[in-house]
Amino acid sequence: MKGVIVVWVDETGRHEGMAVAVLADGGEAPPVAALGGSTAWWDSDGTVSERAVAVKGACGCGWRASGTHPVVWGDIQATEGEDARTGPFADWEYHVTTVEGLVPRDVEQMLAALHARITELSETQPVMALRTVARLQDVAPAVAVGVVRAAREAMVSWEAVGAALGCTRQSAHERFARHMTD
């Protein structure tokens, strides 16, 4: 089973993931010298190096998954899990989501406080709560345009913009492209 090393790249381009070979002792397999220093997990098949018993997700940023997944010799997809979004691929995707895809904690706290305050107002001053919601609805689109503009100026793809906003590339483009200069 020889092939090209599959490297997964996240939407920001800052994370390059791969499945790395894990040996029976739990350590990562070293590069296979007899094969030109190959780091492909399938080259740790026991013929010219120690045999891998598992794989785990890894990232170019230095992250390594704590869990491992069994090697299915002869089946790269079953071992790496990219097509099924399982195994080391799913672990790497979770890593990227954790470090790139979350709303900062302080912003989450502000949003929770805002929600609680508007709920409180709705019980004691419902018209004031409605005005507050209306103001929020007025501000959100302008903020979104500014943030999308900044993202596009930073070379973030329409696919990444859509994913971050919870929609498709096409929906994001249709909604915001008229506000962009690219």
Buried (B, 14 or more C-beta within 10 A) or exposed (E): EEEEEBEBEBBBEEBBBBBBBBBEEEEBBEEBEEBEEBBBBBBBBEEEBBBBBBBBBBBEEEBBBEEBBEBBBEEBBBBBBBEEEBBBBBBBBEBBEEBBBEEEEEEEEEEEEEEEEBEEBBEEEEEEBEEBEEEEEEEEEEEBBEBBBEBBEEEBBBBBBBBBBEBEBEBBBEBBEEBBEE
